[in-house]
């Protein structure tokens, strides 16, 4: 409409100007005057014709706009977001149409009910609520076994473990970590501790139930291991799958070290109950653990990690006798060495890890003729792992270990491991395991040949384990 009014005004102004110019023009010769007048009239006719064409186009566009805004095409339903704030007895007003449009038809006696569009919130809690909630995760560990093993047989299929992790920064001075394991045999608090990070003198204090800083494999959860089972030396000398895992207090600190070396010392005191390694018969039968760690970068992609460990506690050798249980102790010594190669630019495609751990056990016990004795057993494992590409990893492990209660019996074995990574949140692993194991029932060594497979999956934010 505005364009139409402007064009009409232009036509009127042009006509008036032409008339005034004709009246004020000076007298000229009759022939010249006639020629000039004819040219001016033709020019005005061309302008009028052009304006008429533009006016016709504007009328067509105006008609299309009116047809598009007809009441038949306008919806009478009103949509209100469920998250909108609506005062009692009030609804959002309907849009007002132009007065030039035809009046809308009379409303139906049974109008359609107001529709509510439910808005969705993705990702659980809102950002404000997230500040009060810990990071939570769930890790599933499904294991299957086939083959022959009469010494320590495993189930054919089992959901070996479902680990729920909760981690949060409590305040500027402390953080908390809790890992609860759900298995087919029950529920277990694998770890649950608080860490105080702002103590004087650079000290780091942990209080709660935690895995002891004894060697490397004892500190690693099942799902973070590069193999499905645990080494023979862990089962024979260091308490099996749970290892040294107890309620206690841990204090660690960085120590002075040579140039380019990282040196850390850790001292821990536990209640004294750790699987079949330590047993607390009295309140004062606590166990102690000490660990020293040396680390150095050999280059941009290579580093070496060395460690020494010691643990001491009471055992259960005097159970069922009248002897003083405080006389029976178990002393464990450990040494570990790890070499890593992981190029920064190709870390997700290629890497190599070579790890060795050595253990010595000195266990006080009674001989078959009830004579006090100390069994000195030794064990080790050697593990190598190479990442071929982003999806595939090859590995192998050699095992050799004496038994804590009979050092003369030495079990040996080896494993070949193949791992496929569909993504960083899942793993599919296969492992062939051979063992030359002592059969207590038949008093002889026997061979075990097994194939194990594992499916791992991760949900949620699971924090990285200690490096």
Phi, psi and omega in degrees: 000322180295319179298321180297317180294320180296316180296321178297319179295322179296319180297316182295317181295320181297319180295317181295317181297322179294320180294317180295319180297324180293324181287325185270358183292139180289152180294137179229184179293148184303317183292316181293322180296319180295318180296317180295319181295319180296318180296321181293320180295318179297320179296318179295322179297320178296318179296317180296319180297318179296316179296325179294320178296317179295324179295321178295321178296319179296322178296320178296318178295321179296322179294319178297320178296319179295319179296323181292331182262024180291150183296338181293328182272348180274129181280138178269350179286142178245137182249130180237128177292138180294338181273358180284152178268118182239123178290152180302132177079008183234146174228156177302136183290151179283152180294141180272134180265161181295147181293339181284345181278154178298150181294143180288153181294162181298141180295149180291145178298336177241079184294152179295139181294152178295132181270141178245123177264115183283119176281145183253143176247118183263152173087016176084228186290158177287171184297324180292318179292329181298332181297335182262355182253146177282164170290128184239147181210161174223129179239123178258138183230101181255129185231139173232150183223138175223151180122201186234125174205103182270352183273308179223073183291148178247163177294152180294318179218137178198146167277090191301321184197142169235110186258122175260125180245138176228123184222138182201151171273117184286311180202183181297353186246351186205157172222159183231145178225135177220133179230116183249128184255125176252119179233179180289345180256002177140192182247140183218136173279101183291314175210146175198107187208161175246141182243125177261116190256357186240039179278157178292163178063020177070024181277150177235121186245131174239137180225128179144204175260129186204162174284136183288149176279066179242104182072204182252306188293335179293334182271354188260134175290160185303316185290343181265358179286150177277006178220166186281316181261184175252153183301157179302322182295329176294317180290324186277326189240334190239024168092008175077213187297317180285327178063210177273096184222108191207170176278132182184196183231137181233134179230126182225159182200147172285136183247157177301140185215162175299167182301137178070012176248145175253126186229125182227139176240140181227134175234132184225145176233128182238166180299324177114011178244106180220093178052227179258015178276304181239145178222126179264108178274338178227166181297326182276001180276058179281161175247154181233149179223137174231144182214135174240137182229133175240133182222143177207140172276122178272345180183191181294330186243354188234140176214162179232142184228119182241148181207153175225138186226153175215139177218144182215135178193175179273154178240183186257021184295334182270003181297135180083006178238173178265006182283158179288117184293338181289349180276346185258111184240159172234126176246128180242138177233143181216151175219140180221150178217130182228131175243126180240140170231117184212092182298134186298322184278344182230030189297325182278354182251323183219137174196162180215138178225133178230117186230141177225138175227141181232138183227142173234135181236133174237104187244124176279135181198180177259138177285171179303339179254024176061040174252133180296131180211167177235122178270126179250108183245152180230145178206160179204165166215152179229126187231136176231140183218127180233128178269113185287314177207197186294333187254333191242141177225135177250144180207164177209153181215138175246136182235142172204127183202137168280177180254142187299323183264358176204091186293343181286340181268119184240120176268144177227162179181171175208161182219148170242132189233136175230126184236135175244132181250098173299324175199181179287354182255006180205154178217146172234122188230140173237144183216128170264131184232128175243138178220138173251097195242151179279128179263107183294322184297315183260000178054051177201164176276145178222156182262144177235128177235120185220153171240125180245144173226152188217139173239123179243139175218149185233133174234136177089185184268100179257115183295156180291144177278164182305142182280000000 
